[in-house]
Amino acid sequence: MARYGDVEVEYALARPEHFPWLQRFLLQHGPNEWNHLPEAGVADSFNKLESGHGAVMCAWRKQKHVGAPASAGNRDRQEEDCFGIGVYLFPDFCPEEWRPYAARAQKEASPTAAATGGGGAAGADEPPQPLRVAFLAEMCVHPQHSGHGIGSCIIEAIALHLTGTATAAAPQLLLMDRHEDNAASAGMMRKAGCTLLAVFSDPWKRPTGSRRTAVLQLRL
């Protein structure tokens, strides 16, 4: 639970019946000069959600419970009570193009892993197993509620959810990306504990500013 001003905010997963208007929410409030959101890409993310390949963490106004019956009127009220969303994909469905960055994160962390026995190594003479990686595919905070720490709290809530079950399949790393010049996203991710992993030229996706994408990591 969190608060800004007189508003209490709770962080909880969306239900499948919320996905259609959450997709509209993202397309309406997500695009800006730093954030390229093609409709096809957003549709692909939500198709993965429909297939059970990921989840959506939402910041909700406390007075509205996420599990309420989804009548037509209730759907409208839920949409108004949503302050922000984070769409993330589970480890088995992390896009292949991001896996090299997971390998890079593992390599950078290997001295610590060797010292602590972590990093997924099965034994001293065996190579470590690849990190299990979740991917933050989409992120959006409603403009009326930005600047109050909601985005960083969504990332923290996602991390808590991903690590909530202590199983062998639990992810060890959350990857995400942003425009290199997006100061607001940089602050949000830094506040949530994310660190910079790599930067690369990405002119098709980032047509403004430096035209580069920053890749960030959050160890779980």
SVG drawing of the C-alpha trace seen along z (x, -y; Angstrom):
<svg xmlns="http://www.w3.org/2000/svg" viewBox="-23 -16 59 46">
<polyline fill="none" stroke="black" stroke-width="0.4" points="0.0,0.0 1.2,-3.5 -0.1,-7.0 0.3,-10.2 -1.7,-13.3 -5.1,-12.0 -5.0,-9.0 -4.2,-5.5 -2.8,-3.2 -2.6,0.6 -0.6,2.8 -2.2,6.0 -2.4,8.1 -5.0,7.4 -7.5,10.1 -7.9,11.4 -11.2,9.5 -9.3,6.2 -6.9,6.9 -8.9,5.2 -9.2,1.8 -5.7,2.1 -4.5,2.4 -6.4,-0.8 -5.0,-2.5 -1.4,-1.7 -2.0,-2.9 -3.7,-6.1 -1.3,-7.1 2.0,-5.4 3.3,-7.0 5.5,-10.1 8.6,-11.5 10.8,-8.9 8.4,-5.9 7.6,-4.2 4.5,-2.1 3.4,-0.5 -0.1,1.0 1.2,4.3 3.8,4.6 1.3,3.8 -1.2,6.3 1.6,9.0 2.3,8.3 -1.4,8.7 -1.7,11.9 1.1,13.3 -0.9,12.4 -4.0,14.1 -1.9,17.2 -0.7,17.1 2.8,16.1 2.9,13.1 0.9,10.8 0.0,7.1 0.8,5.4 -1.5,2.4 -1.6,-0.5 -5.2,-0.8 -7.1,-3.4 -7.6,-1.6 -11.3,-2.0 -11.8,0.2 -11.0,3.9 -9.4,5.6 -11.4,8.8 -14.9,7.1 -17.4,8.6 -16.8,7.3 -20.1,5.7 -20.1,3.1 -20.3,0.2 -17.7,1.8 -15.3,2.1 -15.6,-1.7 -14.9,-2.4 -11.9,-0.1 -10.4,-1.9 -10.8,-5.2 -9.2,-3.8 -6.1,-2.5 -3.1,-4.8 -0.5,-2.8 0.5,0.6 3.5,2.9 3.3,5.8 5.9,8.5 6.6,11.8 7.6,15.0 11.1,16.5 10.1,19.2 8.7,16.4 11.4,13.7 12.1,12.7 15.2,14.3 16.8,11.0 17.1,10.1 18.8,13.3 22.3,12.2 21.9,9.3 21.0,11.9 24.2,13.7 26.1,10.4 24.5,9.7 25.5,13.2 29.1,12.7 29.4,9.4 28.1,10.9 30.2,14.0 32.9,12.9 30.3,12.3 28.5,15.5 31.7,17.4 32.4,15.9 28.9,16.6 28.1,19.8 25.3,18.2 24.7,17.7 23.1,21.0 26.4,23.0 25.9,26.8 29.5,27.3 32.9,25.8 33.9,27.5 30.6,27.1 29.5,24.0 26.7,22.0 23.2,22.5 21.8,19.6 19.9,17.1 16.1,17.4 15.0,14.0 11.7,12.2 11.1,9.2 9.2,6.0 7.6,5.5 5.4,2.4 5.3,-0.3 2.9,-3.2 1.7,-5.6 -1.3,-7.9 0.0,-11.4 -2.3,-12.8 -0.6,-10.5 3.1,-10.7 5.8,-12.0 4.6,-10.4 6.7,-7.2 4.0,-5.0 6.2,-3.6 9.0,-2.5 6.4,-0.9 5.0,1.1 8.4,2.4 9.0,3.3 5.6,5.0 6.5,7.0 9.8,8.1 7.9,9.2 5.4,11.2 8.1,12.9 10.1,13.9 7.0,14.8 7.3,18.5 10.6,20.1 10.8,22.6 13.6,23.7 11.8,22.0 11.6,18.6 13.3,15.9 16.6,14.5 16.7,11.4 14.2,8.8 15.2,7.0 13.7,3.8 14.6,1.1 14.0,-2.6 15.2,-5.5 18.7,-6.5 17.5,-10.1 14.3,-9.5 15.1,-11.1 11.8,-10.3 12.1,-6.6 15.7,-6.6 14.7,-8.0 11.8,-5.6 14.0,-2.6 16.9,-3.8 14.5,-4.3 13.3,-0.7 16.9,0.5 17.6,1.2 21.1,0.7 22.3,0.0 23.5,3.1 24.0,1.9 23.3,-0.8 22.9,-0.3 21.9,-2.1 18.2,-1.6 17.1,-4.3 14.0,-2.5 12.5,-2.3 14.1,-5.5 13.8,-8.1 14.5,-11.1 17.4,-12.3 20.4,-10.0 18.4,-7.3 19.7,-4.7 18.1,-2.1 19.3,-1.5 19.0,2.0 18.5,2.2 18.6,5.1 17.1,5.8 18.5,8.8 15.8,10.8"/>
</svg>
